[in-house]
Amino acid sequence: MRLPRAKAICLILLVLLSVALAAEKRKSKNAKAGQIADERQRAIHALNRLTYGPRPGDVDQVLKIGVDRWIERQLEPHKIDDSALEARLAPFRTLQMSTRELAEKFPSGPMVKAVADGKVSMPRDPDEKAIYEAALARYENRQEKKNEKAAQQADLLQMSPDELTDEKKEQRRAARAAARSRALDLLELTPDQRVRTIEQMGPDERRMFWAALSQQDREQLTADMNPHQREVLLAMENPVAVVNGELMASKLIRATYSERQLEQVMTDFWFNHFNVFIGKGADRYMVTAYERDVIRPHAMGKFKDLLLATGKSPAMLWYLDNWQSVGPNSMASLGVTNPRPRMARCGPFRVPCVETPPPRAKGGKKSGRGLNENYAREVMELHTLGVNGGYTQHDVTELARVLTGWTIAEPRKGGGFEFNERTHEPGTKVVLGHKFHDDGMREGEKALEMLAQQPATARFICTKLAQRFVSDAPPEALIARMAETFHKSDGDIREVLRTMFRSDEFWSKDAYRAKVKTPFEYVVSSLRTTGADIQRPRGLIETLDKMGMPLYGCQPPTGYSMKAESWVNSSALLARMNFALALTASRLQGVNLNAEQLIGSEVNLSDPAAVQARVESIVLHGDVSAQTHNTITTRLEDPQITGRKLDDTARPVNSGVLIGLILGSPEFQRR
């Protein structure tokens, strides 16, 4: 499809979407709406809200189980067999590694420098050694500029076309031709021999070799390799790309194929709520464990447990800098050499055995670090109370003092949480009127538990949950009932969800297909509704980058917005349409989709009306407006879109284009 044609269709669909959203906004958010009575619509609604969208056959399956019973199953994910998903994820070895293992096997810059300086030994495993040697050679070449010619050629291959002279363009063509010729020679070898040959290349030679190959050439070179062999090759060029790439791939695969759909939705919800940015230093290695060990296990448990787990997570401590927060009057800040006196058991009572202040170190010098309020502020504003939760700047400072000492053991080596007594601020602190006496690490735990139990926290969390599952402006009455459940159940997330899923507001007709999908929800729902097969998720990851929602890539702690206003505009809709058309035309690398198989053999592919009706039934379950139906019908008469010639009306309809257009419809944009 030509871009101008795509833009025209996008603008038409955008107008239709905007009109629909405006009509919904005019309705009072507190109005008593009619309920969804049709059982099939109830099944569609449940699938659109509790999952990333129905797959072919899912609606009938939910109807067979019973909508309410199916929802209860999703609320108990540990009872659902997800072995097929686990088999898909098995090749991704990094998903099961500890942060320390990741940092050791896929060395970061500081780790490579430590090897270069002789502080860390080279691993003995041949593959790990090759990864380290490649990283070490790159490091040394950057330091010494040894192989200038090869380095210049590698740099040349990575320059943009605008930077190239005619002479350099010819040099680049020659370099690429030579690399491709060598790649074809390597295909004659076994996969293991290929890996060993590439391992033996010099670092700049290897960089030039990979840069010169097209993506298709790279995939052909590695197609018959096992996951470990592909992992070794990629790690020799960019170790952290293996760690991050497998994590991103697993997120897409989980969302698309997991039977525990509500668990995946809630894991994504809580990761976004307790957001950390994967691009910040050591978090490149920490996010895998953060999602696996902190977010997912607590996704439907007690909120206070989730809050404590995130507070102690190295990923959060690093992201919001609490790991380097030092109390102004702590031993570290005052330069104290011997331990501060602690509360000890002297006789039958717990009293301070020594009351004299601790001495300073010789010279009484203070450390360079100080109190860091980043986490204390965000934990109140974004994680618990909300921006209007009634706290003050004084509360932020006091909470930051409470949380001093919460740090990371050797963060760049993948260390875990530890409490450092020397950096902890002594004395009594007061947060929201609550006194926290000098009690080491337990002070922070008590403070977070106190925040989790605040009425403002219950309201803030329930509002965000209702915004995700009900509407951008959820009814006040629903929020109040959910908050009451939160309070009575001690923050039991599963019970709060149950209250919401049983509410009239959740099943309101006004809520049906009223939530605009985020880019991630849109991409995954497109994959699910078409039954697409993900072989290599890289193209999907790049698509989300272009749509403005890179996986684990939200830099501010606010996380990504769930509201329509953040995602509804002409450029965003154009990006979605381009993705949909690439997906349904099998032009998205690494993803397979058979449009004709999806439509079925019982439909006459030469009958545009029959094909359109079938696709609307599969993708939209018949929920298509007259405006959308007529718009797409009109576009099907355009030979440039359908591929049919004016004198060849018997030619089958381009079913891929038709499915792509309907994936771009306002109805599919909403859930």
N, C-alpha and C positions, 0 to 999 in steps of 0.2 A: 504494500500500500504506500502511495506517495504521501509525504509528510503533510502537504496542504489538505489533502483529503482527510487524513487523520485529525488534523486540527479542526476542520469544519465539523466533523462528527462529535469531537470532544466538546466543542462549544455548545452544540445543540444539547448534548447530554448534560453538560454542566448547568445549562439553563433549566432543564427539567429537574435536575437534582436540587437546585437552589429554590425553585418554586415549591417543591415538596417539603423542603426543610423550613421554608418561611411559613407554610401552612401549619406545620407542627408547632412552630414557635408561637403562633397566634393563639393556640389553645392554652388555657390556664393550666399551669403545672400542678395546681391543687384541685383541678376539676375531677369529679367522679366520672371516670370513663367506663364505657361498656367493656365487658370481658370477652376475651377470645373464647368462643364457645366451640367452634369446630375442632374436633380432636386432631385432625391432620394439621391444621394451622398451629395448634398447641405444640405438636411434635416439631414442626419447622421452627417455631419460635424458640423452643428449648434448645434445639441443635444450634441455632444461630447465636445464642447467648452463652451457653455452657461449653460450646466447642468452637473450633475454628471453622465451622461450617459443615453442613452435611455432605457426605460422600454419596455416590450412587447407591441406592438401596438402604441408606441409613434411616430415612423417614419411615419406611415400612417396618424396619427392625424395631424402632422405638415404639411404633404403634402396636406391634406384636407383644412387646414387653409391657407396655403401658407407660404413659408419659411420666406420671408421678413416681412409679417404681424405678424407671430408668434414671430419673434425677437422684433418687436415693442411692442407686448403684454408683453414680459418679461422685457422690459425697463420701464414698468409702473406697478410694482408689486401690488400696492394698488388696482388695478382694477381686480385682479385675486382672485377668491374665494379660500381660503385655510382653510375652516372650518373643513375639514376632518383631516388635520394635527393638528389643534387646539384641536380637540377631542382626538387625540392620546396623546397630551401633557398635557391634563387637570389633570391627576393624579399627576403630578409633581408640588406640591404646592410651592416649593421653587423658581420656575421660576418667580413667581409674587411678591415675597417678596422684600422689601427694604433691603439694606445691614444691616441697624440697626435691622430689624426684624430677619434676619438670625443670626446675632451675639447674639441676645437675646434668640432665640428659640433653637439654636444649639450651645451651649456655647463653646468657645475656652478655652485654658488653663488659660490665664489671667482673663477671666470672672469667671471661676470656683474658682480661687484663691481669687478674689474679694468677692465671696460668702463666702468662707471659712474664710476670714478676717472680715466678717460682713459689708462690704462696699456696697454690693448689696443684695437685698432681694430675697428669694426663690419665684419663680412664684407660683400662686395659681392653675392654670390649672393642673389637675391630671397627664396628659401625660407629659406636660412640666416639672412638678415637678419631675416625675420619671426620666426623662432624666438628670435633674440637680442633683438629689440625687445619681444616678449612677456615674456621673462624679465626684461629690464631694467625694463619697466613694473611687473611684479610686485614687483621689488626696490624700486623708487622708491615704490610705493604703500605697501609695508610701512614704508618710512622716513618717509613724509610723510602717510599716511592721507588721500590726496586725495579719492577717490570713496567717501565713507563709506557712502552709501545702498546703492550696488551691492555694496560689500564686506559690508555687513550682510546683504543678501539672499543673497549667496553663502554666507556663514557659516550662515545659517538653513537652507539646503538640505542642509548637511552635518551638522546636529545630529541626535542620536538622538531617536526618538519620545518617550522618557521626559522629555526636556528641554523639550518643546514645550507651550505653553499652547494653549487652543482658538483664540485669536486668531492665534498663530503658525502653527498647523496650517492655518488658512484662508489665511494669507499664502503659505505654502509651496505649497498647492494652486493658488493663483492664479499663482504664479511658474512652476510646472511647466506649467500649461496654456498660458501665454504662450510659454514656450520650445518646447513641442511644436508649437504653431501655427506658430512661426517655422521650426522644422525642416521641417515639411510644406511651407512656402513654398520653402525652400531646395531641396527635392527636384525642384522644377520647373527648376532650373538645371543646367548641366553640372557634372561633378565638379570641374573646374578653377575654374569660377565660384564653386562652393560654398567651395572652399578660400580663394579670394581674399576672399570676403565675410566669412568667419570670421576671417581674418587682420586685417581692418580693424576688428573689434570692439575695444573697450577691454578691458584685462586683466580687470577685475572683471566686466564685462558678459559676456565670454567664459567666465569661470569659472562664473558663474551659469547661463549657457546650457547648458554641459556638465553641471553638477551637477543641473540640473532634468530632463534627459533620462533615460529608462530605458535599460538596456543594449540592449534591443531597438530603441529609437529610434536610438541611436548606431550600431548595426550597420546599420540601414536607411539611415541618412544616409551611411555610408561604404562600403556594399556594392559599388557599382560604381566605386569609386576604385581607382587602381592603388596598389601598395605604397608608392611614394614619397609620394603624396598623403596616404595614411593616416598615414604616418610623420611628415609635416610637421605634421598636425593634432595628433597625440599629443605631439609634441615641443614644441609651443607651450604645452602645459599642464604637461608633466613630461618634460623631455629625457632624464633618466636612465632613465625607465620604458621608453623605446624601446630603449636599449642592453640593459638587463637583461631586458626582455620578449622580445626577439628571441633572446637567448642561451638563456633558459629554454625557449622554444618549440622552438628547434633541438635541445635535448637530448632532449625528448620525441619529436620527429620522427625523429631519428637512431636512438634506441633502438627505435622502433616499425617503421621502414621500412628501415633499413640492411641490406644483404646481408652486410656485414662485422660480423656480430654480436659475435664475440669481441673485436674491436677496441673496440666500443662498451662492452662489459662491462668490459674492462681499463682503458679511459679513465675510466670511472666509479669503478672500484676504486682507481686511483692518485690521482684527484682527491680521493677520500675519505681516502686514506692521507696525502696531502700537502694536507690541507684548508686552504682559505682562505675567509673569510666575506665574501660579496658586499656585505653591509650596512655594512662598515667604510670610511667615507670614500672615498678615492681608489680602493679596490678595486672600487667600482661600475663603474669604467671599465677596470680592469686584468684582470678575470677572463676576459673574452672572449679576450684574447691568451694568458693563462695556460693555458687549456685547449687552445686551438688550436695554439700554438707551443711549449709546454713539455710538457704532459701527453700529448696524443694522439701526437705524433711519436715519443715514447720509450716508449710503452705496452708494447711487446714487444721493446725493445732491451736495452741493458746498464743494470743498475740504477745503476751509478756515474754514467753520463751523465744519467740521470733525476734523480738526487740533486743533481748539480752544476747542472743546468738549473733545478730548483726553488729552489736556494739563491740563484741570481743573478736570479731572477724578481722584477720590481718588485712583483708581487702578494704574494709571500711576504715580501719585505723590508718591505713596508708592514704586512701583517697581523700579523707577529710583531715589528715595531718595530726590526728590525736596521738599517734605513736611517738611524736617528738614534742609533745606538750610537757612543760616542766613547771612545777609549782614555784612561784616567786620566793617562797620561804622553805623550799625543800632542801634536803641535804645536798643534792646535786647543784642547785642554784647557789647555795651559800658556801659550797666547797667544803662540806663537812667530810672528815676522813673516817670517823667511827660512827657506828649506827646510832640513830636517834632512839632514845628510850621508848620502849613500847609498853602497853598495858600488860602486866604480867600477874600471875596468881601469887600474891604474897599472903600466905595464910589462907583463910577461908574465903577471901574476897578478891575480885579482879580489880586491882588498883595499880596506879603507877608506882613502881618500886623506886624510880629515880625522878626527881622533880627538877633537877638543874638542867638548863638548856645545853644542847650539844655544842661542842667546840667547832670553830671553823678550821679549815685547813690553813696552813702557814700562808700568811699574806691575805687571807680572807677574800680571795678572788671569786667572782661569780661566773657561772657558765654562760655561754653565748646564747643558748636557747631560752625561751620564755613560755608563758602561758599561751596556749593556742585555743581559741574559742570556736573554731570552725564546726567541729562535730557537735559541741554543746548547743550551738545555735540551730543547726539543721535538725538535730534530734527532736527539738521542741517545735520548730516551725514546720518541718516537712514530715517527720516520722511519727509524731504523737499529737501534740496539742493543736497544731495548725497556726497559721499566721495571726489569727484572732483568738488565740487560746488563752489570753490573759497573763502571759509572762512578760517580764521586763528585761532590760539589759542587765540589771543587777542579777536576775535569775540566771541569765546566760553565763555571766562571769563566775557566779558561785558554782554552777553545774560544771563548768570547765575545771574549776579547782577540785571538785569532787572526783572528776575523771582523770586527773593526772596520775601517772604511773601505769595507765593502761597502754601497753606498747607491744612491740613485735621483737622476737628474738631473731637477730640476723635477717632482716627483711629481704635483702638481696640474695640470700641463699635459701629462701623459701621457709624461713622459720615461722613458728606459730605464735599465738598470743602468750604474753607473760606480763606479770605485774612487777614493776620496778619500784621498790620501796623508796629508793633514793630520789626519784623524781616526783614522788607524791607530795602534794601540799598538806602540811599538818594543820591541825586545828578544826574547829567547828565551822560548818558552812550551812547556809539557809537558802533553800530553793523552794519557791512557791509557798513560803511560810513553814516548810518542813525542815527541822534541824537534822543535820547529819554529823554525828560526832566522829572524831578521829578513829577510823576503823579500817584503814587500808583499802584493799580491793573491794571489800564488802560494801563500802560506801557507794561506789558506783553502781553495784548491783541493786542496792536498795533504792537509789535515785531513779534508775530506769524502771524498776517495778512500780514505784510511786507514779511515774509519768504514765505508765501503761494503764493505771487504774483511774485516771482522771476522767471526769465526765466530758471534758472538752476533747480528750483523746477518742472516747467512744463515738462521739458525734463526728469528729473529723474522719476517722477510719470508715465509719458507716456511710458517710457522704461519698467518699471516694469509691467504695464498693458499689453503691447504688448508681453512681455515674458510669461505672464500667458495665454494669449488667442491666440497668433500667433506662436511664436517659441522662442527657447532659445536665438537666436541671431537675433532679429527682424530687418528688413530693416530700414536703416537710413531715407529713404524718408517717410516711414509710421510714424516713431517717430516724424519727423518734422511737418507733417500735424496734428497729434494728439496734439502736443504741441501748434501749432497755434490755434487750437480749444480751448484748455485749456485757453490760454491767452485771446482770444476774448470773451469767455463765462464766464470769471471770475472764472475759475476752476470748471465749471459744469461737474461733473463726467458722468452724463447721456449723455451729448453731446459729450464728448470725446469717450465714448463707441460707440456711434452711428457712429462717424467718422471712428472708427476702423472696426466696423461690416459691413460698406458699402465699405470698401477699397478692391482693387484688391489683396493686400497682404494677407488679411484675407482669401479670397476665392482662394488663389493659390493652385495648385495641390501639390506643395511642402509642403504645410502646412497640407495636409490631413493625418490624423493619424501620425503626426510627433512629437507630444509632449508626453513624457513619463509621466505616471501618478505617482503622489506621493502615498505613502502607503494609505493615507486617501482617495484619489480619487479612488484608485484601489479597496479598500474594499467596498466603497459605490457603485461604478459602478457595482461591482459583485452582490451586493444585488439588485440593480435596474434591471439589465439585466435578472436576474433569477426570479424576482418577489418574492423574499424571504420575509417571514413575521417575523419581529422582535418582539419577546415577551419580552425578557429581554436582554438588550444590553451589559451586563457585559462581556460576552465572546468576543464581538467585541472590547470593550475597551482594554481588555488584549491583543488581537491580535495586535492592533496598538502599544501598548507598546513594544511588541516583535519585531515589524517591525522598531522600532526606531523613531516612530512619535507619542508619547503619546499626547492625546488631551490636549490642553492648557499647554503642558509640555515642551515647548522650553525655556530653561533657558537664553540664550543670547538674547539681544534685536533685533538681526538681523532677528529673525523669521526663519521658515523652508525654505530651498532652494526650488525653483521651477524648477531647472535645472536637466537634466537627469543624469549628472555625479554624483550627490549626492545619487542617488537611484539605479543605475544599477551596480550590482555586483552579484556574484554567491550566497552568503549567503542571500542577500535580495530577490533574485528570488526564492530561496528555501523556504523562509518564506512565500512568496506569494503562491507558489504551495501548500504548506502544508495547508494554509488557504483555498484555493479554493477546495481542496479535502475534507477537513473537512466540509466545507459549503455544498457541493453537495452530501455528504454522510450522511447529517443530524447528524453529530457528533459535531456540534458547538452548545453548550448549549445556549438555549434561542432564537434560530433562526430556523424556520421551512422552509423547501424547498422540494417540491415534484417534483423530476426530471422527472418522467414519465408524470406527468400532464403538465409540461412545454413543453415537446416534442410533446405531443398531441396523441390522439387515432388513427389518420389516418396513423401514421407511424408504420411499422412492426418492433417491437423492437428486433426481431431475425435477422434482416438484418443490419449488422454493417455499410455497406456503406450508407444505407438510414438514419440510425440514425445519423451518422456523418454529412451527408449533411444537415440534419434538424438542428442539433445543431450549425453548422457553420453559417447557415442562421439566427438563433435566436440571437446568441451571437455576431457574426461578420458581420452580414448582407451580407454575401457572400464575404467579403473582406479578403480572406485568400490566402496566397501565396502557391505555389506548394510545397515549402520546408516544411512549417508548416503542410500542409495537409498530405503529405507523411510521415512525422515524426510521427504524431498521428496515421495514418493508420497502420504503423508498430507496434506501441506500442499496438494497439488493438488486435494484434495477440498473445500477451503475456497473458496466462491464469492467471498469478499472478496479472495482472492489471485488466483484464476484469471480472474475476471470472468465466469464462466459462471453461469447461473441454474439453480436446482434443477429447473425444468421445461423447461430448454433444453439438455439434455445433448449435443445435436448441434452446438452452437456450438463453433467452433474453440478450442482451448486457447490461453490467453494465453502464447504462446511466449516473449515478452520476459521475463515474470516467471519462467518456468521456467529460461531461460538465466541470468538474474540469480541465482536461488537456487543453481544449480550453480556459478556463479562464486564464490559465497560458501561453498562446501563445503570441509571440511578437506583434501580431496585437491587442490583447486585452490589452496588457500592455501600448499601446499608444492610445492617443485620438486625 
